[in-house]
Amino acid sequence: MANQKILIIDDDPDIVEAMRMPLEANDYKVITADCGKEGLQKAREEVPDLIILDVMMETDTEGFHVAYELRSEKHDSEYKNCRKIPILMITAISQKKGMSFSPEKDDAFLPVDNFIEKPIQPKDLLKMVAELVVNKE
Amino acid sequence: MPYNTHTQERSSVEEELIERALWFISLRWITVAGIGITSLTACFVLNIGIPLIPILIISACILLLNFVCITYHHYIKCISYRQYMKSHQRFVNLQIFTDWIALVFLVHYTGGIESPVIFYFIFHVIIAAILLSRKACYLQTSFAVLLIISLSILEYANIIPHVQIKELFPNPIYDNSLYLLATLFFCITSLYVSAYLATSIANRIRKREKEIIVLKDNITDAYQALEKKDREKSEFTYKVTHELRAPLSAIQSLLKSVEEGYAGEVSEKAKELIIRSEKRTGFLLTLVKDLLDLVTGKIGKPREGDSKSVDINEAVKCTLNLMQEKVKEKNIKLTVNTTEKPAYLKIIPDDLDIIMTNLIGNAIKYTREGGTINISNIIVDNEIRIDVSDTGIGIHKDDINEIFDQFYRSKNAKAIESDGTGLGLTIVKNLIKRYDGHIDVQSKLGKGTTVTVSFPV
């Protein structure tokens, strides 16, 4: 298995660093972007194996927009090649993300594969990353 | 904001005026009925020779007038509220005015100055005092006095014929000038004294009413100002805690990576120190999380659309799933009684999550190894009730009223669990209040605690 490429989109360099260390120690190749726009561009160019995406960047919901953009079903979407990339979303503590026990699917439904809450626990991160990458394979 | 409340209060006074106008109109129905019954009784039972036809015609006129009044009242009220208020005084004045005329005719046909009906003039003086200003009341009284004087003089001078009720006054005394003067004197003075007394009392009551309204305005204003301040304070707390969240998360994440050796080898001592630091930042993060939840509950009613139908049974299951490890760790016996059918509640799912996590979390935290926790959901009397009872350490009866206070932690709680912000139950109570729900705690020290939460459905 070649080094899998992981794109981290987060504007907090310390959080990026805290994730980069354990990921690189486990032979993942890490590329980073510090805003949604740069993130989308890198996703399209590099087509990583996994995207780790923060919700709050310049705006409180920038991450949501990035996720919708990447998963867009539009036939002329710029990010057609990114539709299948798994997304792991980073949420802050106590951030509303809609609970799974609500039977109503609604706008709050997010096209992402899993959530990880800040502060990042390296063990949890590595476990989730491994699962998502394997699933993709 | 104050402007709004003033107009609102003024309209409540206006409502009162409308009520009184209606009251006056309904009194008139009773009066007509009274005149009819009295005159018929006088005529046919007591065999008093009163001119029945003119009296009944007068009654019919009053009846007709009252129909016009009530129609006008509803009509103008429908057209415009302002218009009604503007014409209200004129409307009442006109009604009293026509009543006087009807009354003076009634007096004339029942014996003029000799008629006992003459006492009824006092009623309208009192009504005028209640419904009109002091000046208008005196004007109306003067008009009545003028009518009485005119009637008696016209009859005295034989310009209009005097109706003699022989059964009451076998000998006419209307033409006795001394009797006439005396009766007029006492009649007029009683009317003016009544006007004085009634307006004095009415004015006093009106003054009080105004004072009460001003007082109510002041209290409402002060309350709103306080509410605004409280909201601002909550928003400030929200912003501050929000700002604290990102750096704390970053510190904690970095510490964790260092601790686990991803930044190079760490000595045993360094590792121990890092773990201690992590524990402290961990506490700060919990505090930040609790403060954010607390402030959310204080921000007010949830917006329409944010709430969803949530099955309480599923929510309990979800929360327990996340806490399974701790339950196993402490070897706690757990029983869950759910309703047969899904029990749907309209709530923001995250709010319910916070409530359930706090309640079940507390039960687990304060129950000793091998204890029992019982969770049951029931639907009774239009409410969903969730009971969480444990055989834990319990709450001292002196503490039970304080447990909902911010940052309060009882001694025995601190003894069993040193960490804790003391905000959990405050958060829960605030959130439950958001949905007009209710929380009740029953506890016996050393025996256990039962928390009952109910939501209207």
Interface residues (C-beta under 8 A of the other chain):
Chain A: D12 D14 I15 E17 A18 M19 M21 P22 A25 A92 I93 S94 K96 K97 G98 M99 S100 F101 S102 P103 E104 D106 K118 P119 I120 Q121 P122 K123
Chain B: R245 A246 L248 S249 A250 I251 Q252 S253 L254 K256 S257 E260 Y262 A263 T281 L285 V288 K289 L292 D293 K308 S309 V310 D311 E314 A315 K317 C318 I348 P349 D350 L352 D353
